[in-house]
């Protein structure tokens, strides 16, 4: 029997450099403007992340961390409170992932946004304002500095220090055990799902009703 999780990577540790995105209540429309959602696939969304905050109406660059050369290879985003609020569009974390983000550390996240991040294997970790502010400042001062995110241990190490962060229990379990990709899990367990469905009396009745109508 095929292991349902064999193709789903465990996300218990992320390492890389950071990029600070300051401001509370950054909503999903700021992360990916609605006009860029008219796509058949999510491919290419990364270049449009924070587009209206990065460019003016004439497509000239504004001051924004994602426009700075020193942050172009960053994969750990450090944000403030209520990040990802607003509409539930899954395009927002898709755009961040395709820009190169592997983990997000912040003061707080909108629940649906965090859930959409989990579906992509992106951990969302939280800490208090002072802790996040200090990390953002350190990242600003050390754009090439290494950040180690230990999802399982709920710690972040940077600049010779270690801070405690929080990860939702269900999210941590799914990431660490490699069961965060529900689509892959369903595909891997297709036979079991079909067997269960075949034994559900109400589904059997529905099929009978459909056949009778035909």
N, C-alpha and C positions, 0 to 999 in steps of 0.2 A: 504494500500500500504506500502511495506517495505521501511524504510529509507535507502537510498543508502549508507549512511556513518555510519550506526549504528555499523558495525563491524570494522571500521577503527578508531584507537585511535587518539585523538588530541595530537599533540606534541608541546605543548606551553612552557614546562618547563622540564629541565633535571638537575639532581643533582647527584653529586658523586665526585670522586677523579680524578686527572689528570695524564697524562703521556706525557712528552715532547719528540717530535720527531724533532730534529733539522736538518736543511738543506733545501736549495731551490731546486726546480725542482726535487723533489722526484717523479719519474714516477710510472705508474701502474705496470711495470715489476719489480720494486723494492718492491712494496707493495705485489704483488703475482707473483712470477716467472711463466713464461709460461708453464713450464713442469707440474705444479700443476693444470692446467686448463683442463686436460684430465679426467674430472669427469662427472658422470651422473647427480649428484645433487651438490648443494653448501655445503652440510653438511660436516663438518670436515675441511673446508678451513681455519678456524681460526688458527689452529696450524702451518700453513705454511705462515702466514703473515710475511713479511719482512725476509723470510727464508734465503736468501743469504747474508743479512746484519747481521743476527743473528748467522749463523753457517758457518764454513769453509768447505772445500771439504771433510773433514773426519767427518763432523757432530759435531765437537767440538764447543762449544759456544764461540762467540765473545762478545765484550762489546757492549751491545745494551739495551736500556731502557726496551724492552719487555722481556729481559732475567733476569731483576732484580726483586727479590722477592717483593720489596717495591711497584712495579707498577702492580703487577699481578691482582689486583682487580679494576684497573682504568677503567673508562668508558668515560672520556672526554679527547680527544687527542688534543694536542696543537702543531701546525705545523707552518712552515714558508711559503715562497711564491711559487706559482705555484704548489701546492701540487696536485698530481693525474694527472699530465700531461702525454703525451705519448699516447699509444693506448687506445681505448675507452672501454676496457674490464670491464664488470660489475662485474667480479670476485673480483676486488680490494675492492670496498666497501663491497661486500659480505664477504670477508675474515676479514675485520676490524669489521664488525657487529658480526661475529661469534667468534671473539676474545673477544668481550664484549664492543665495542665502541658504545656509544649512541649519541655522538655529537662531532663535530670537530671544533676547533677554530683556525684560521690561518690568515696569511697575504693575502693569495689569493689561489684560487682553479681553476683548469682546468674546463671549463664549462661543459663538458660531465661528468666528474667525479662528480661534484656537482649535476648534474641531476640524475645520478645513485644513489647517496646518498639519494636524495629526494625520489626516488622510494622505498627506504627502510625505510623512516621515520627518516633519520639521518640528522639533521640540520648542515649546514656548515656556520659558522659565521666568519666575517672578521674584522680585526682591523689593525692599522698601525704597522710598525716594532718595534717601541719602546714599544708599549703596549704589543705586543706578546712576545717580548724578556723578558719583566718584568714578564709576567705571566709564561713563561717557567722556569725562574729562581726561581720564588716562588714555582712552582710545584716541581722542583728539590729539593728545601730546605724543602718543606712540602708535602711529598708524601701522607700523610694521611689527608691533608687539604681539606676541603669541598669547592667545586665549584658549584655555582648555575647559571645555564644558563636560562635566561628568553627570550625565542624566541619571544614572542609577544611584549615585551617591548624593545627588542634589547639591553639587558644589561647582564653583567656577574659580579657576586659578588664573591669575594674571599678575605681571609685575612683581613676582616674589610673594604674593599673598593669596589667600584662599578665602572666598566668601561663600556663605550659604544662600542657596536659592530654593524656591519651591516649584515642584512639578505636580500637577494634578495626579492623584494616585492611579486613576484609570489610564491616563495618558502615559505615565511612566511605565506601567506594566505592559501596555501595548507596544511601546517603543523598545523597551529592553528585551522583551520576549519575541520581538519580531512578528507581532500580530496586528500591526497598525493598518495594513493594506487590506481593507475588507473585500475589495473587488477580487484581489488575488486569492484570498481565502475562499471566497465563494466558488471561484473557478476550480480551485484545487479540490474542493469538496463537492463538486457537481453531482457525482453519483449518490452521495449521501443525501444531498438536498432533494434529488429526484425521488429517491427511495422514501424519504420522509413525506414528501408531497403526495406520493401515490397512496400513502396510508392515511391521509387526512380525509375523513368522510365528507366534509363540506366541499372540498375540491373535487372529489369523485362525483358528488351530486351536481356541481357546476358543469363538469364535463358532460354528464348525462343530459342536462338541460340544453346545452349547446347542441349536442348531437340530435336531440329531439326536434329542435328548431330547424335544423338543416333538413 
